[in-house]
Structure formats: C-alpha cells, structure tokens
Amino acid sequence: MYNQLNDSDIVDCVHELVKDFGVREDINPHSLLMLLKQDKDQECITSIAAYLGLPIKVQLSYMSTDDDSEMTTESIQPSYEVPMSIDGKVAAIIFIPKSIPEYGSSALVNFPINVRITRGCHKQPETFITCIAHELSHVLLHSMRSPKSSAELYVDLLPMVFGFTLIIEKGRKVISTTSDWNEHTTQTTIYGYLSDSQFRCARDAVHFILDNHLKNKKQLLLKIKAIDIMVCRMNRLMNQFKRYLNSIDKKRDVQIKKDDVSRLVLYHSCNYTGAWGGMVQ
C-alpha cells in the first residue's frame, strides 16, 4: 500500500497516465465475464490484452493457495505480482523477459508472456480480470520502455484509464463469510496496492476526466451531424443547378437576353462548380 500518498498525489498520477495514454470509456464487462463463465480463460485474457493494445500471447497457469512456499512474495523472482491483503500471499505473478520487444514492433505480435494466478481469483470473475489487467499493464509499460514499468502504483492505475474501472471496483475487494455452528467469520481480501480511499480517489479522477471528454465528444458529434446535414443540402443544390444548366443547354431555340450571355459563359466554365465540390469534400 502507498499509505504516504494523499488524494492530490493519486490525482497527479492519474493525470500523468492520461497524458501518456489518454482515457477510454468504461468497458462493458459482459463479453469478458461470459468467456470466463464458458471456461474460455485464454480467450478472455487475449481480449484483456487487446483492450490494452497488446498483441502478445499470454500463457496462463494456475497455482495453489495452499502452497505457502509457492505463494509468498519472497520466493518469487524475477517477477511482478498482485498482492492479497491476507498473510502476504500473492494472487498473480507475471514473468517479463528483459528481451521483450518494443511496443508497436512486429516482434511483439504473439510474443509469449507467462502469467500465473491462484484459482481463488478465478472463483471471482471480476477479480480474475482485475489481476490479469494489472499484470498485463506491466507488459505494456515494459514494452514502451517506460520508467513507470516497475512502479506498482502506476500499474494499478493504468487499467483504470483503459476502461477497466468498473470491473476493478467489483474485483479488487472480495468479502466472504464462513459459519461454524453459531460463529460467523467475515474475511475481506483486497487485491492490488491501492487502499479503498485511494481507489475511490483514482476512480473519481478518471471519471471526472472521462466525463469532460464525453461532453466534448457529444458536442463534436452534434457539430458533425450539422455539417453532414449541410453537406447533403449542398449536394442537393449542386445537382439541382446541374440539372437546370442541362435543361437550358437543350433549349437551343430559346432566345437568350444579351445580359444573360455572360452568366451562361460563367456557369459553363470548368472552375465555376469546382469550388463547390471542394467545399463539400
């Protein structure tokens, strides 16, 4: 956890990422959740990678939550992991080769990346997506040679600017209750590096920026629609003019006034309607 950071620090980090990557609308989780429901884990991960703009090939394997030697953070190197807030356990691990190709290069297409995740994450679909999105964010930053690639705070925030905020909100915190006779025990597990208040601050910052962009998008779409209407009207008027000119040309027996001769010459010049066509295009 980054307990020393205040809200202003979190907002600044969000703005840094938005400056580098922009911000995307919230992803509709239905398709991803349906893939997990159908046990199509690999296809789900491929889709998550695609949302992050990664054409890599993720090789997924599972690890047991019962094996402490396998799950403690001290035993995992070299790697990046998603921590759980219980006993220092790890929910997911990713192994990124130092030779990973640069982002945008053809060598990155189908480049193999190994990810290991606990089966406990798989029981909660949103948690599974949250952990995978976090780990693949490491890949994105590493492939871009970003100095933020090892900074877990930025890696936790990056999927949020890529549209995973609502999914992460459901997946980052799992509350389970067990009963033993008359005794009830509630256990809360938090995945990732952000506290509840830090996540809420980041969520609000992302949505504030997104809302402003969506307002601008709406205004732009209205302007585009108005322009489309104007273009259609101009096309219609141009066609009417051309039909009118053709009808005049066919009426050779009509006596033309002397004052109209110069106009007809102008109308038939090759550049007369050319400027109109350029405006429409």
Secondary structure, DSSP 8 states (H G I E B T S, - for coil): --TT--HHHHHHHHHHHHHHH-------THHHHHHHHTT-HHHHHHHHHHHTT---EEEEEEE-TT-HHHHBGGG--S-EEEEBSSTTBEEEEEE--TT---TTSGGGTT-EEEEEEEHHHHHSHHHHHHHHHHHHHHHHHHHTT-TTTT-HHHHHHHHIIIIIHHHHHHHSEEEEEEEETTEEEEEEEEBSS--HHHHHHHHHHHHHHHHHHHHHHHHHHHHHHHHHHHHHHHHHHHHHHHHHHHHHHH-TTS---HHHHHHHHHHHSTTTTHHHHHHH-
